[in-house]
Amino acid sequence: MVVRDPVCGVPIDPEKAEFKTEIRGRTYYFCSDHCRQIFLERSYIAFFSMEVGIKSEIPTYSGGLGVLAGDTIRSSADLKIPLVAVTLVSRKGYLKQEITEDGDQIEHPDEWDPSEFMDLMPVQVSVRIGGRDVKVQSWLYEHQSMTGGVVSVIFLDTNVEGNSSEDRAITDYLYGGDERYRLKQEIVLGIGGIRMLKALDFNLRKYHMNEGHSSLLTLELMNWNGMNPDKVRDLCIFTTHTPVEAAFDKFSYDLVEELLADEFAIEVLKEQGGRDRLNMTLLALNLSKYINGVTKAHMEFSRKLFPGHHIWAITNGVHSYMWTCKYFRELFDKYIPGWVNEPELLVRVEGIPNDETWDAHLKAKKDLIDFVNEKTGIDMDLETLTIGFARRATAYKRATLIFSDLERLREINKKGRIQLIFAGKAHPKDLLGKSLIKKIYHYKEYLKGEIKIAYLENYNIEMAAKLTSGVDVWLNTPLPPFEASGTSGMKAAHNGVVNFSVLDGWWVEGCIEGVTGWAIGPSPHEQMSEEERRARELKDLYNKLEYIVIPTYYRKRDAWIELMENSIGKVAYYFNSHRMMRRYVTEAYML
Ligand SMILES: *Cc1c(COP(=O)(O)O)cnc(C)c1O
């Protein structure tokens, strides 16, 4: 067996290795004492995220934020960026989704056993929450890259002997419970997380907060740095992921006082986190030197939302290898060798013969259609133009927009057949989100015999990979400006699946009309009333579907393949997490 030096990536035979070290229960092998020293002495970027999506079997994510954290970890390992990630163990996951025949969502716990995937660390830390010491233990998952790079992921866990049963449950449900439960989780993530990293002997240089949930870590940094906010700011990076003020976590100071007063002076906290209520986003903004939005449009919007803070943009990306299906991986390996660690090489897509691109797509499509037919009994077929829409079921994503004018949709379907595949979970408390699922079930019945529609249960990472590689068109219809980025369309592009999307989030940067896909509605920079914007969106959605998408798909196959190849060469080559992480390193981490 050959392993790789985690610092320089040189292959090593462990049997003969002269230089090695044991740390946190693992043995690492090095080519030289030099690499070993670097490994032992280097300081890490601590990346904090409430959710992390590594794989479907570890259900500690709910959507794009967690999957992005997973891609951050994967690309950091590939690029050998010294990064360590911290999250909650969420032993009961987010939720397992069942949908009844009537389209009602039923949620079940998504229990998993961390000991199957990771190692319990022998150290514990404690945080005072509501007048009690809460013990926190951690599980170490090590993500290994083919390049030799490794990223450790620390899963914090309060299910420790000696904790009260209430405290043991703090790390059970991702985004579960009430406000009080959420604040306890955020105390564990921020303060418990930073203490755990110290206890595990990670030498740290920067703290990156992926969304505001972890911003209480700044309080511990204040304590460590003589209550000097300037010093704390120099250490912190904050990435905001939503343009919706209402989505920021806010807590009443009564609750904060009750739970957190033993850890930190509430008066000092108010200076940074807001006078009336503790606003986690504000806390992160006030105590971070580098702040960024996740697309250029989101940056512009955030600048308006947070005057007085300088906000940069690092546009999101997805992990190229992870999100490319096996048929396209083979094709890229053959014609674009090296693409895995240099996804920018995908710009050289012209070298791939058109028939091979089409063939790879048909294979991925067949896998998906077989999967859908098996799961739902709906008899979808390989020839029909297949449109996919899968993401969290929540109001602003507007999953039902395509059903706005059912008669028009039926007429369009007579010109060229379409079939639609949906998936997505609603948060248990998101009644509007749930009603969207129910509505799609209703339309499915209404259009029976004309348009085949499937709603797949329990959307997760594995299903996302199947869907974003197996459909022909990836539909995205959020209400602008609420989609800060969106990433599933980037996964689609890696597989030659063509994007048809509202100009919001990443698509403002990715869309070249008629070249990389199509826009639904006007550019955010065009001035008009909201009413007119809604009308333009519907007009584009139906007109482009009828007069461009369907005719091109059925009658101009070469033009279609050109769109597919442009999705790879002009979208995927840029919207990947290798490019994203290189930018975090040079623009945020080295600061
Ligand atoms: C990529 C991904 C998302 C994000 O999808 P968007 O369309 O960008 O919101 C959500 N959930 C899962 C499981 C994903 O893989």
Ligand as a Chemical Component Dictionary entry (heavy atoms), coordinates in Angstrom:
data_LIG
# 
_chem_comp.id                   LIG 
_chem_comp.type                 NON-POLYMER 
_chem_comp.pdbx_formal_charge   0 
_chem_comp.three_letter_code    LIG 
# 
loop_
_chem_comp_atom.comp_id 
_chem_comp_atom.atom_id 
_chem_comp_atom.alt_atom_id 
_chem_comp_atom.type_symbol 
_chem_comp_atom.charge 
_chem_comp_atom.model_Cartn_x 
_chem_comp_atom.model_Cartn_y 
_chem_comp_atom.model_Cartn_z 
_chem_comp_atom.pdbx_ordinal 
LIG C1 C1 C 0 -26.544 21.336 -4.071 1  
LIG C2 C2 C 0 -27.599 20.995 -3.098 2  
LIG C3 C3 C 0 -28.479 21.977 -2.641 3  
LIG C4 C4 C 0 -28.419 23.407 -3.111 4  
LIG O1 O1 O 0 -29.331 23.583 -4.158 5  
LIG P1 P1 P 0 -29.762 25.028 -4.636 6  
LIG O2 O2 O 0 -30.561 24.834 -5.848 7  
LIG O3 O3 O 0 -28.503 25.752 -4.894 8  
LIG O4 O4 O 0 -30.524 25.629 -3.535 9  
LIG C5 C5 C 0 -29.455 21.609 -1.725 10 
LIG N1 N1 N 0 -29.565 20.337 -1.287 11 
LIG C6 C6 C 0 -28.745 19.374 -1.718 12 
LIG C7 C7 C 0 -28.920 17.993 -1.200 13 
LIG C8 C8 C 0 -27.734 19.660 -2.640 14 
LIG O5 O5 O 0 -26.911 18.691 -3.056 15 
# 
loop_
_chem_comp_bond.comp_id 
_chem_comp_bond.atom_id_1 
_chem_comp_bond.atom_id_2 
_chem_comp_bond.value_order 
_chem_comp_bond.pdbx_ordinal 
LIG C1 C2 SING 1  
LIG C2 C3 SING 2  
LIG C2 C8 DOUB 3  
LIG C3 C4 SING 4  
LIG C3 C5 DOUB 5  
LIG C4 O1 SING 6  
LIG O1 P1 SING 7  
LIG P1 O2 DOUB 8  
LIG P1 O3 SING 9  
LIG P1 O4 SING 10 
LIG C5 N1 SING 11 
LIG N1 C6 DOUB 12 
LIG C6 C7 SING 13 
LIG C6 C8 SING 14 
LIG C8 O5 SING 15 
# 
